């Protein structure tokens, strides 16, 4: 398995596409290795099925050009931050040895998101402890590994970002990756299906407005925002302008 530069660990398939796929595409274009390991299959979603969402995730991965995409297989809505679930996430972190991990929002309307953020943060720390033993799919011992940086994307609830990434050049690719989740977002072919909070045309309009808002803050058209518990420093004030 390839060592990844960035591993995204969102709660549900389509979370990464909605909230950080521009950043993913940008770093892939830089030659970085980037992958997504969705924590759950989104099986509690009102629309679609596990099989449909698996196919959608695979198509979206091709649009983005991901290095890898897999599913951790935790239970949607019912995963918790305990030893069992931490070990599942640790196995994935050690498998890909990412330098940067991007996780779900630290606060959001969907309770899975903040819970996933906490689970991933603690798993990243424990993954660096050698006395915690895990094995690979081939039943070989995994080496301890701790990512150098954890970031959290911003979802439905507005949170002031610590970092903004210009994704203007990658906005069309981001939209195309989101559109692959035809069961979840506005799709005229699914008008007979139950309508949800995220399936209305207005939801995508709000998503674009958020990207424009973040972009305006750094004088670009579109941006994605992230929070971090770590402080960042520069040695030259002119690096900030």
C-alpha positions in Angstrom: 0.0 0.0 0.0 1.3 3.5 -0.8 2.4 5.9 1.9 0.0 8.8 1.8 0.8 12.5 2.2 -2.8 13.3 3.2 -5.4 10.9 4.5 -9.0 12.2 4.8 -11.1 10.4 7.4 -14.7 11.7 7.1 -17.8 10.3 8.9 -19.7 9.5 5.7 -19.2 9.1 1.9 -19.7 12.5 0.3 -18.5 14.5 3.3 -15.0 14.9 1.9 -16.4 15.9 -1.5 -18.6 18.6 0.0 -16.1 20.1 2.3 -12.5 19.5 1.2 -12.4 18.0 -2.3 -11.0 21.2 -3.8 -8.1 21.0 -1.4 -7.7 17.3 -2.2 -7.6 18.0 -6.0 -5.2 20.8 -5.5 -2.7 18.7 -3.6 -3.0 15.8 -6.0 -2.1 18.2 -8.8 1.0 19.1 -6.8 2.0 15.4 -7.0 1.0 14.5 -3.5 -0.6 11.2 -2.6 -4.0 11.7 -1.2 -6.6 9.2 -0.1 -10.0 9.0 1.6 -11.1 6.3 4.1 -14.8 7.0 4.9 -15.5 5.9 8.5 -19.0 4.6 7.7 -21.0 3.6 4.6 -23.7 6.2 5.3 -26.2 3.4 5.6 -28.7 5.4 7.7 -29.1 8.0 4.9 -32.7 8.5 3.8 -31.9 8.2 0.1 -29.9 5.5 -1.7 -28.4 2.2 -0.4 -25.0 1.0 0.7 -24.4 -0.4 -2.8 -25.4 2.8 -4.5 -23.3 4.9 -2.2 -20.3 2.6 -2.7 -20.6 3.0 -6.4 -21.0 6.8 -6.1 -17.9 7.0 -3.9 -15.9 4.9 -6.4 -16.9 7.2 -9.3 -16.1 10.3 -7.3 -12.7 8.9 -6.5 -12.0 8.7 -10.2 -13.1 12.2 -10.8 -10.7 13.4 -8.1 -7.9 11.0 -9.1 -7.5 9.7 -5.5 -4.5 7.5 -4.7 -6.8 5.3 -2.6 -10.3 5.2 -1.4 -11.6 2.7 1.1 -14.2 2.3 3.9 -13.4 1.6 7.5 -16.8 0.0 8.0 -17.9 1.6 11.3 -21.6 1.6 12.1 -23.3 4.8 10.8 -24.9 6.7 13.6 -23.8 4.2 16.3 -20.0 4.3 16.3 -18.5 5.7 19.5 -15.1 6.9 20.6 -13.9 3.8 22.5 -11.0 1.4 22.3 -12.6 -0.9 19.7 -13.3 2.0 17.3 -10.0 3.7 17.9 -8.1 0.6 17.0 -10.0 0.3 13.7 -8.9 3.9 12.8 -5.4 3.3 14.1 -5.0 0.4 11.7 -5.9 2.7 8.8 -3.5 5.4 9.9 -0.6 3.0 10.3 -1.5 1.3 7.0 -1.0 4.6 5.1 1.3 6.6 7.4 0.0 10.0 6.4 1.8 13.2 7.3 -1.5 15.1 7.4 -4.9 13.8 8.4 -8.1 15.8 7.6 -11.2 14.9 9.7 -14.8 15.9 10.1 -15.9 19.2 11.7 -15.4 19.7 15.4 -19.0 21.0 15.7 -21.9 20.4 13.4 -25.7 19.8 13.2 -25.1 16.1 12.5 -23.9 14.4 15.7 -21.7 11.9 13.8 -19.4 14.6 12.6 -18.1 16.0 15.9 -18.0 12.5 17.3 -15.9 11.4 14.3 -13.6 14.4 14.7 -12.9 13.4 18.3 -12.4 9.7 17.4 -9.9 10.5 14.7 -8.0 13.0 16.8 -7.5 10.5 19.6 -6.7 7.7 17.2 -4.0 9.8 15.6 -2.4 10.3 19.0 -2.6 6.6 20.1 -1.4 5.5 16.7 2.0 6.8 17.7 2.3 4.7 20.8 4.4 1.6 20.2 2.8 -0.4 23.0 -0.5 -0.3 21.2 -0.3 -3.3 18.9 -2.2 -3.6 15.6 -1.8 -5.9 12.6 -2.3 -5.4 8.9 -4.7 -7.3 6.7 -1.9 -9.7 6.0 -1.6 -10.3 9.7 1.8 -8.6 10.1 2.6 -6.2 12.9 2.1 -2.5 12.1 4.6 0.1 13.0 3.6 3.0 15.3 2.8 6.2 13.3 1.6 9.6 14.3 0.6 12.2 11.7 2.3 15.6 11.9 -0.8 17.6 11.5 -4.6 17.2 12.0 -7.0 19.5 10.3 -10.8 19.6 10.5 -13.0 20.8 7.6 -16.0 23.0 8.3 -19.4 21.5 7.5 -23.0 22.8 7.9 -22.4 24.8 11.2 -20.4 27.9 10.5 -17.1 27.9 12.4 -14.4 30.5 12.0 -11.6 28.9 10.0 -7.9 28.9 11.1 -6.8 28.1 7.5 -8.2 29.0 4.1 -7.1 27.2 1.0 -7.6 28.8 -2.5 -9.5 26.2 -4.6 -10.6 28.5 -7.4 -8.9 26.5 -10.1 -10.3 23.2 -8.8 -13.9 24.3 -8.2 -15.2 22.6 -11.4 -13.6 19.3 -10.3 -15.0 19.7 -6.8 -18.5 20.2 -8.2 -18.1 17.2 -10.5 -17.0 15.0 -7.6 -20.1 16.0 -5.6 -22.4 15.4 -8.5 -21.4 11.8 -8.6 -23.5 11.3 -5.5 -26.6 11.4 -7.5 -28.7 9.7 -4.7 -27.8 12.3 -2.1 -28.0 15.7 -3.8 -30.4 17.5 -6.1 -31.1 15.3 -9.1 -34.3 15.7 -11.2 -34.2 11.9 -11.8 -34.8 11.3 -8.1 -37.9 13.5 -7.6 -40.0 10.6 -6.6 -37.6 9.7 -3.7 -37.9 11.3 -0.2 -36.6 14.8 -0.2 -34.0 15.7 2.5 -32.1 18.6 3.8 -29.2 18.1 1.4 -31.2 17.0 -1.7 -32.7 20.5 -2.4 -31.2 22.8 -5.1 -30.8 25.4 -2.3 -28.3 23.2 -0.4 -25.8 23.3 -3.3 -26.3 27.1 -3.6 -25.5 27.4 0.1 -22.3 25.3 -0.4 -21.2 27.6 -3.2 -22.0 30.7 -1.1 -19.8 29.3 1.7 -16.9 28.7 -0.7 -17.3 32.2 -2.1 -17.4 33.7 1.5 -14.2 32.0 2.4 -12.7 33.0 -0.9 -13.5 36.6 -0.5 -11.7 36.6 2.8 -8.4 35.8 1.0 -9.2 37.7 -2.2 -9.9 34.7 -4.4 -13.1 33.4 -5.9 -13.5 30.1 -4.0 -11.8 28.7 -0.8 -12.2 25.9 1.7 -11.8 26.4 5.4 -10.2 24.3 8.1 -9.7 24.5 11.8 -6.6 23.4 13.7 -5.8 23.0 17.4 -2.1 23.6 16.5 -0.8 27.1 16.2 1.2 28.1 13.1 4.2 30.4 13.1 6.1 32.4 10.4 9.6 34.0 10.7 8.8 36.8 8.3 5.7 39.0 8.4 5.9 39.4 4.6 5.0 35.8 4.2 1.5 36.8 5.4 0.8 39.3 2.6 
